[in-house]
Amino acid sequence: MSTFSHPHNYYNNPPSQGWRVTVADLVSLSFAFVFVLARLFTKFFLVKAPGWDDCTAFEVYPLIQTVLNISAVAIIVALCFAIGRLVVDEIALHHFGAGRHFWDIPPEYYNGYLTASPNTIAVDGYLYIVAITAAKMSLLLFLYRIFHVDKRFRIAAWITGGILVLWSLITILLAIFSCRPIKASWDLKVRMDPKTVCYPKAYDVSNVYGFCNVITDVVLIVLPIPLVWKMQVTLKKKFAVATVFATGALYVPMNKLARPTA
């Protein structure tokens, strides 16, 4: 047997890392679910002052009736898409061989793997991009509601929000239309055809999107700091407030780091 040959009959009960994906998905989503519920309960039942930054999580329709509910809709949307991504991950794990070595995936699973696997920028990737963008927009709207009195902050917030939405849309379009014919994005037989052209490559799109995500993460962390520093409070309280904002902003990049691949 050659050094690079693969053992026979590995289609039947092959080793898989899929359980790690499931654990990571469930743990991270459970934390998100608890914190979103706590936030919405506080806003709607204790403070009774919902805002644009809350409008992305649960009962979207009644919230839209209030203009100031867009922020809550953003966190609800993020949570819904995160749940959708968990469902797609589990379908890919249990029905299309995600979590296995690619050699251990039966040929009849290939198209489903290309469509749903966490390793590909297809359905799973689209849901991921929308969830991350909605979560960031919710945070940005939350900051905007607090610091909108500062003109420079308003301008920076509008620019940041525009970049977030535009770049996410561009990434999804690149992922969908990078292959010619488009069917090659989810049909391995078409993708392997010598006449098929896929450019930019999926990993290039993913890497560039990840780089831009890091930049926007830093912007969201730094954005409120100058205004916090101008507050007429003691230095100790300034550090405390800045830490609170930074901790909230760090949730988004931590959520991305927890994104499993298999």
N, C-alpha and C positions, 0 to 999 in steps of 0.2 A: 504493500500500500504506500502511495506517495506521501511525502511529508505534508502536503497541502490537501490530501484527499479527505473526504468527510465520512464518518461512520455510516453504515447502511441502516435503514429502518429507523431513522431518527424523527420521522414524521409522527410516530406513535409515542405520545407522552415524552416529548423532549424537555430538556431543562429550560426553565423560563424565569426571567426576572419580573414578570408581570405583577406578582404580588407586591413588589416594591412600589410600582406605579399606583396600585390600588390604595396602599397604605398612605402614600404621600398625598394623593388626591383627597382621600377621606379626611385626613388630619387637617390639611390646609383649608379645605372647604368647611369643615366643622367650626374652626376658629372664625372664618369669615362670616359664617351664618350667625354665630352667637353675637359677634360684634355688630353686625348690621342690625339684628333684632334689638340689641341694647340701644343702638343709636336711634333707631326709629321710635322705640318706646319712649326714650327721653324726649325726643323732639315733639312727638304727637300727644303724649299723655302727661308728661311732667312739665316741660317748658311750654308746650303747646305753641311752638313757633317753627313749623317746618320751613325749609328753605330749598333753593334750587339744588344744593349739593346733596340732598337726600333722595331726589326723585329717580334713583336708578336701582330699586330693590324689590318691592313687592306689589301691592295693589296700585298699579300704575294709573289706571283710568280715573279714579276719583281724585288722585293727586294732580292730574293735568288740569283739573277745573280751577285750581289756584295757581296764579302766575308764579308765585314764589316757590313752587314745588319742584322746579326743574332739577335742582341739586339732589333731592331725595330720589327722583326718578333715575338719576345717573347711577347711584349706588345699587338700586334695585336691578337695573339693567345689567350691571356688572355681575351681580350675584346670580341672576338668571342664566347669563351666558356661561358663567363658571360651572353651574350645575349641568348645563348642556354639554360642556366640554368633558365633565366627568362621565356622563352617559356615553359619549362617543368613545372615550378612552376604554371604558369597560366593554363596549361592543368590539372594538379593535382587539382587545386582549383575549376575549373569550370566543370570538368568531373568525378572526383574521390573522391570528398568530403574532400579534404585537407582544413584545417581551422576550421572544425567542431570537436566537441567531438567525440571520436571514436564510442560511442554508437549511434550517429546520422548518421553513414555512412552505407548505405544499403549493404548487403552482396555481391551483384554483383559488388560493387565498390572496394572490398578489394584488389584484385590482382593489379588493376591499382594504388591504393593507395600505396601498397608496392613498386611498381616500380618507381613512379614519385614523391611521396610526399617529401617535404623538411624535414620531420621527419625521413626519412629512408636513409640508405647509399646504394642507388641503382643509377638510372640514374642521379638524381639530385645531389647525392653525388659525383659521378664520375666527372661530369662537374665542380662541385665546387672545387674538389681537383686539377684538371688540370688548372683551371683558377688561383687559388691561387699560384700554383707552377710556372706557366708561369710569373705571375706578379713579384714574388720574383726573378726569374731568370733574368728578365729584369733589375730589380734594381741592382742585383749582377753584371751583365755584364756592366751596367753603371758605377758602382764603379770600376770595374776591368779596364775599359778603361782609367779611370783617374789615378788610383794608381798602375798600373801594373809594374811600374819601381821598386817597392819595392818587393824583393824576398819573404819576409815573408807574405806580403799581398797576393801575387799570390798563395802561398801554402794554406793560409787560405781560399781564395776564391774558389780554386779548391775543397778543402775538403767540404766546405759549400755547393757548388753546387752539388757535388756528393751525399751528405746526403739528400739534398732537393729532387733530382730526385729519388734516390733509395727508400727513405721512402714513397714518394707518390705512387710509383709503388707497393711497398709492401702493402700499405693500400688498394689500389684498388683490388689487388689480394686476400687479406684477405676478403674483402667485397664480392667478387664474389664467392670464393670457401669456405667460412666458413660453409656453410650448405651442408649436405649430405643427400639426393641428392641435387645437385646445384639448381634444379628447385624450391626448397623451398624458395629461396631468393625472388621470385616474385609470388609464388603460395601459398596462405594461406592454402588451403586444404592440400597440401603436407606438409607445415610447421607444421600444427597441428597434423599430423600423429605421434603417439608415437614412431615410428621407426626412425623418422627424428632427426638428431643431428645437432645443429648449435653452433659451437664453433670456435673462440671466438664470443661472442655476439656482435651485431651491435653497441650497446652503448659503449662496451669496446673498439672496434676499433676506434669509434669516439672520445672517451675520450683520448686515447693514441695519436691519430693523433693531437688532439688539443693541448696536452701537448708539443709535438715535435714542433708544429707550434709556440708556445710561445717562445721556446728556440731559434729557427731560427730567429724569429722576433728580439729578443734581440741581437743576433749575427749580424744581418744586421744593426742594429742601432749603435752598438759599433764598428764594423769593421773599418770604416774610421776615427774614432776619434783620435787614436794615430798619424796617418799621418797628419791629420789636425793640431794637436798640434805642429808638427815639422815645420810647415810653418813659414817662416821668415816674419811675419806680426804682427801687434799689437794684444794684448790680446783681444781687443774688436772685431777685425775682425775674430780672431780664433773662438770666441763664435758665431759670426754671421754665419760663414761657417758651423760650427758644427751643428747649429740649422737648417740650410737649409737641410743638409743631414739627420738629425734626423727626420725632418718633412716629408721628402719624404719616409723614411723607415716606419714611423708610419702609412702611408696610408694603407699598407697591413693588419696589425692587426686591424685597424679601419674597414676595409672592412669586416673582418671576424666577428667582433662584430655586424655589421649591418646585418649579415645573419639571416633572419627570420626563425622561425619554427612555424608550425601550425599543 
